[in-house]
Amino acid sequence: MRIYLLFHYILLRAMAFRRGYRAEIELVMKLRENGFYAVRLPISGGRGFPCDVLAAKGDDKRAYQVKETKNDRIYLNKSEIEGLLEFSKAFGFKAYVAVKWKRRRQKKWTIIRADKLSSLKIEYG
């Protein structure tokens, strides 16, 4: 039973990673279509890097934290925003949060600039 639970836990973690990966790649492609040079950071997600995607177009440099959800809202706590803002400031980037709304035909993405140190609630619509 323990082996089954361990396998199930590992499988669920891998699936969650894969979902986030797809949203990050989709954002990179959208940014490139809009003339940005964009890359996904394969070491993001709690390993010392608070952002998932970096993008630049001329002097416009951006760091994105990417979230994906099937819910109608998403919350980011103050420490998540603080890490993104500190990282962005250190490298001269503007901080953004990009949310991909799963299973939506209209408005699949919400992208907002994170410019103040506080928790953040983003709602679909």
Long-range contacts (C-beta under 8 A, 24 or more apart in sequence): 17-45, 19-68, 20-45, 20-52, 20-66, 20-67, 20-68, 22-68, 23-66, 23-67, 23-68, 23-98, 23-100, 24-52, 24-53, 24-66, 26-100, 27-53, 27-64, 27-66, 27-98, 27-100, 27-109, 28-53, 28-55, 30-109, 31-55, 36-60, 36-62, 49-87, 50-80, 50-83, 50-84, 50-86, 50-87, 51-84, 51-87, 51-88, 51-93, 51-95, 53-98, 54-93, 60-94, 61-91, 61-92, 61-93, 61-94, 62-93, 62-94, 62-95, 62-96, 63-87, 63-88, 63-91, 63-93, 63-94, 63-95, 63-96, 64-96, 64-97, 64-98, 64-111, 65-95, 65-96, 65-97, 65-98, 65-114, 66-98, 66-99, 66-100, 67-97, 67-98, 67-99, 67-100, 68-99, 68-100, 68-102, 69-99, 69-100, 69-101, 69-102, 70-101, 70-102, 70-103, 72-123, 72-124, 72-125, 73-121, 73-122, 73-123, 73-124, 74-99, 74-121, 74-122, 75-119, 75-120, 75-121, 75-122, 76-119, 76-120, 76-122, 77-119, 78-117, 78-118, 78-119, 81-114, 81-117, 81-118, 81-119, 81-120, 82-117, 84-114, 85-114, 85-115, 85-117, 97-122
